[in-house]
Amino acid sequence: MKTSLAPGSQVVTDYLDKAGLTEDLNAVGFNLVGYGCTTCIGNSGPLAAPISEAINGNDIVAASVLSGNRNFEGRVSPDVRANFLASPPLVVAYALKGTVTENFTTTPIGEGTNGPVYLKDIWPTNAEVNDLMNANIDRGMFRSRYASVFQGDARWQAIDVTGSDTYTWRAGSTYVANPPYFEGMGMTPAPVADIVDAKLLAVFADSITTDHISPAGSIKADSPAGKWLMEHQVSKADFNSYGARRGHHDVMMRGTFANIRIKNEMIPGIEGGMTSYAGEVMPIYDAAMRHKADGTPLVVIAGKEYGTGSSRDWAAKGTNLLGVRCVIAESFERIHRSNLVGMGVLPLQFADGVDRKTLKLDGTESFTIDNVSGLRPRQDVEVKMTRADGSTETFATRCRIDTVNELDYFLNGGILPYVLRKLAA
């Protein structure tokens, strides 16, 4: 349905040309579309409208095979749920076959002039690959391409810049803006406020990835980020991706928990970054801003392995900017746990035998955590939960601020204020 070639370097184009492979790749649809992060971040473009409509209208689980390094659902395309990582030649072979539902070793890729053609018939030997590499790749290719790499092309060189000691923020930019991490900051950190009557923003199951929390792919027109861009005179054709706009907090915080496949258990049966506020279903960003206007802190509750996948700073930054004070999960991915602490968000881990299911959450509960400024690494923390009818119960968690250094970051409001205070001192 869609094929593309997006190598990581222009040197790849040089040696494919020299080996005579470019013409053959073009013949089967693998034309060059760009370099670097393209396909695996959703920038290879949308599927044709009739195909997209057929997939979504019939609830089809469409698949991709890619030689990138990310296979989150919805990442390559919002229409594609299943993504399989493979070597580049295997990607081409799957494209020729046209399906991932048949055994590749026992069924043919297609029909040739002399009968069925199998993968083994076209797969090169190691010797053939080595011979091609030795004949078509040399040091001079790399020296030629990278000798002037920092000069950029004509468009890069044409950008008007003025040198200064500090960055000059351009008013109205939808790509780069001065983030609000240091607003109201003084040299001495104020005591971290207790978390009192925090409301639930979302309840998630197991294996919520950083791409679920902060997607890097395409921006939907009807999403909070898409609406903000259109309000700022950016046409849908120029939305680009969350990954490309990660320098602008107004886009990225609207994209937090906005993955099209994320499921919030507060609103069963609905996919996408939605939640409930006072009984009304709305985007998570909109609800978070209403809570922030009310002065209400927020909590996210999740299952096992919260924050798996690639390390992504915006998964923690966006969580912070939405007003989430605490994430309570059965377990955390190592780096994301650290990133949450680094953004001043408290990670708590359920004690054995306690989880979102045993608590029988309906989304109306509120949570209180006392003595937050007096926390110690990995101490036991009691969380008080109040239900809508006024009844209360407590449950045990463990503070997943794991080290004394992390505690310093947390008590400073995050690693950014901590570092700035150190530099200023």
N, C-alpha and C positions, 0 to 999 in steps of 0.2 A: 504493500500500500504506500510505503514511503521509504526511500533510501537516501543516505547522504554520507559524505566523507568529510570529516573535520579533524585533520591531524593536529598534533600539538606543536608542530614546527614546520616552517617553510622548507626545511631540508628534506622533509618527507616527500614533498612535491617534487623536489629535484631528483631524488633517487627513484621515485616511481616513474617519472618521465624518462630517465636514463635507462631504466630497465624495460621500458616499453609496456608498462602495466597500466598507465593512466588511461590509455585509449580503451583497454579492455574493461577497466572499472567503469568508465563512462558508459560503455555499451550496455552494462547491466544496471545502470542507474546510480552508481556511486560517484556522482560528480562532486567536485570540491565546493563546499558551501562556506568555509571559513576555517579559522585556526583556533585552537585552544578550547576553552569551556564553551561548547556549543550544544551538541546533542544531549549530553547528560545533565544539562541545566535547563533544558527546555527551549533552547534558542535555535533549533533546527526548523522551527515554524510549525504551524498547525496542520492537522490532517485536512484533506479536502472536505468541504462542508457536507456533501452527501454521506461520506464515510463517517464523519463525526456524528451526524444525525442518526445513522444506522446503529452505531455502537451505543449511543445514549438512549435511543428510543427503544432498543431491544435488550437493554441491560447486558450487553456482551462484555465478557472479560477479554479485552484485547491485549495482545502481548507484543513486546519489543525484544530484540536481541541487539545488544550494543557492546562495544569494546571500551566503554568508559569505565568509571570506577564508582558509579552510584546507581543503585537500582531501586530507590524508593518508589512506591506507587504514586502515579501522577506526576513524577518528576520529568521524564522524557516528554510526556504529553499529558494534559489533564484527562484525555480520553483513554489512556493506557494504564491499566492497573498492574499487569504482570510484566516485569522487566528482568531479563536474564543476561548476566555478564558472560562474555565469551571473547575468544581471540579474534582479531580482525578477519582472518580468512574464514573462520567459522561463522562470523556474521554474514559474510558474503554467501556462504553455502546455505545458511538458513533462508536468506532472501531469495535465492534461486529456488529453494524447495517450497517456500511460501507458507509454512506452517510449523508450529512447535509441538503439535499434538501427536506426531508419529515418531516411531523409533528411527533415529537417524542412521543406525548401522544396518538395519534390515530392510528398510524401504528405500526406493530410489529417490534421488533428487528430482529427476525428470526423465524425459524420453530423448535419447539421442538418435542419430541417423541409423545406428546399428543396435537399437534396443535400449533398455533402461540404463541410466547412469547413476552409480552410487557414489557416496562420499569418498570411498576408498579409491575410486577411479580418478578423481580429480585432485585428491590431497597430495601436496608435494612431499617428497622425502626430505629429511634433514640435509642431505647432501645437495639437493637442488636448491634449497633455501640458502645454504652457505655459499654455493657457487654464485648465486645472484647477488648476495650481499658483497662478496669479495670483488665482484666485477663492477658493481654500480654504486658503492658507498666509499667515499674517501674523505680524508681530513680536510681537503680543500673546500668541500661543500660547506662544512661547518664554519670554517674560517671566513668564507665569503659572505655567508648569511649573517654571522654574528659580529663581524668587524665593526659595523656601524649600527648595531642594534639599538644603542641608546640615543641615536640621533632621531629615530622615528621617521615616518614617511612625511610627505609634503603637508598633509593635513595636520599632523601633530606639530610640525615646525611652524605652521601658520597660526597657531594659537597665541593670542596676545597675552603675555604675562608680565607682571611687574615684580621685581625682586623686593623682598621685605623680610624682616626678622620673624614676623608672625604671619600666619595665613590670613588672607583677606577674604572673608566670607562674602559670597556674592548673593545679594538679596534676590529672592525669587527663584533661586536654583531648586530644581526638583531632584537633583542628584546628590548634592552635598550641602549639609546645613550644620550649624553649630549645635551640638547635642546638649541636652539640659542636665547632664550628670553633675555639674558643679554649681548649680543654682542654689543660692543661700548658704554656700559652704564657708565656714570660717576656719581659722588655723587649728582650733581645738574642737574635736568632734563632740557633738552633744550626745548624751546618753541615748542608746537605742530604745525607742518607745516600745512598751509592751504591745502585744497583738490582742486587741480587745474587740470581741463581737465581729470578727472577720467573717465575711460571707464567702460562699463557694462560687468560684468563677467557672470551674469545670471539674468533672470527675472522669478520669480516663482508665482504660484497661491496661494490660501488660504491653511492654515493648513499644511505648510511644517514643518515636525517634526525634532527633533534633530537626529533621525535615518536616515532621508533623508539627513541631512547635514553631519553627521558623522556616517556611518553605523558601527554596531558592529559585523556583521555576517561574512559570508565567503568572501574570496578574490578571484576575478576572475583572471584567468591566463593572460587574454589579457588586464587587467586594468593597469593603471600606477603603482599601488602598486604591482601587480602580476609580472609585468615585472621587477621592481626594485628587488624584492626578487629573481627572477631567475637569474638576473645579479649578485647577491651575492650568487650564488650557493645553493639556497634553492629550493628543488624540490617541485612540486605542492602538493604532498602528505603531505608535512611539512609546508604548508602555514599557517596553523592554522587559526585564525580569526583576524579581526581588533581589537576586544576586547582584545585578548591575546597579541597583539603587540602594545598596546597603550603607551608603554614606549619608542617607537621609532618614532621620529617626521618625519623621511623620509618615513616611511610607512603611518603614519596617515595623513600627509598633502596631500599625493597622494590619500588617501581615502576620502578626504573632498569633499562633493557634489558628491560622487561616488556611491550612492545608485542606484541599477539597475532599480528602478521604478521612480526615480525623473524625472520630466519633466521641461525642460528649455524652456520658451516660445520664446526665441530668435531663436530656431530651432524647429518649430512645427512638430509634428508627430514622434519625436525621443525620446525614453526613455533612461535613464541612464545619467551618469555624463558627458554630452557633452555640448559644447558651440561653438560659432563662433568667429574666430579670422581672421580679414581681409578677411572675406568671406569664410574662410576654416573651416569646421566642425572638431573639435578635442576634446579630453578629457579636462575637465575644468582645471585640474592640468597643462597640457601642455600649454594651453592658458595663464594661470596665470603666468607661468614662463617666457613666451615670453614678457608679459606685464612688468614683474618685470625687465627683461633685458633692456627693453626700458625706464625704469624709470617711467612707467605709473601707477598711483594709480588706484584702482578698486572700483566699487560700485556694490552691490547686491540690487535688487528691488523685493519686494514681496507683497503678499496680506495680508489677515487677519490671526492672530494667528500664526505668524512666530515663530518657535522654540518650538512648542508644544511637548508633550511627556516627556519622562524621562529626567531629567537634565543630560547633558553630557558635561563635560569640553572641550572635543575635538571638539565639534561643534563650540565653540568660538576660541579655540587655532588654529584649522586648518584654520578657516576663516582668522585669523590674519596672519598666516604664508604664505597664498596664496597672501597676499598683499592687501586684502580688507580693505579699510579705513572706509567705511560707509555702513550700511544696512538701506535702506529706506523701511518701510513697513506700511501697514494700521493699524496693531496692533501687539504687541509682547506678547509672553508668558513671565510671570513675571521673572522667574529665568534665562531664556536664555538672556533676555534683560540685566539683571545684569551681566551675564557672558561675554557678548560682551563688556560692559564697562570695566570689569575687565581685558580684553585682549587688551584694547586700541582701540577698534572698536567703532565708533560713531553710535548709533542707532537714527534714525530720523523717526518720525511718520507723515505720510501724513495728511495735514489738511482736514477737512470734505469737501467732494465733489471733492477731487483730488485722483487719484490712477493711477496704471500702464495703465489702459484702457483709461482714459481720456487724458493721455499724449500721447497716440498713439505711443508707442515705437516700433522701428524696430531693436534695438540692436546696431545701429551705433552712438547713441548719446554720448555726453560727458557731465560731470557735474562738477560744481565748487562751493565750499562752502568756503566763506571767514571768517576770524577772528575765526578760530577754537580754537586757544589758549585763546580766550576771551569769550568762551561760558559760560553761566550760566545755572543752572538746570532748565529744562522745559521751556526755552525761545523759542520764535518763531525764526525759522531759514529759510532764503530765499535761495533756491537752484537755480542756474542758469544752464539751460540746453541748449546745443548747438547741433543743428542737423547737419547732414552730409552736407547739402547745405549752412551751415554757419549761418542760421537763429537762433535766440535765443529767449528763453522765460524763465520766472521764475515761480516757484511754491512754495507754503508755506508748511512748515513742523514744527513740534515741536521737540525740543531736548529732547530725552528720557534718558538723564543723569538726574536722578530724585532727587538726594540729593547732599549736599556739599561733603560728604565723597566720593561718587562715582566720583565727579568732580576731587577730589584729585587723585584718582586712574588713571583716564583718563589722566590728565595732566602729570602724571609720566610715561606714556606709558603703564599703566596697573597695576594691583594689585601686580604682582610679583616684578617688579622694585621698587614699592612703599614700600613694606615690606622689601626688601633687603636694601634699603637706610635707613629705620628706624633702622634696626638691625645694620648696619654699623656705624650709627651715635651714 
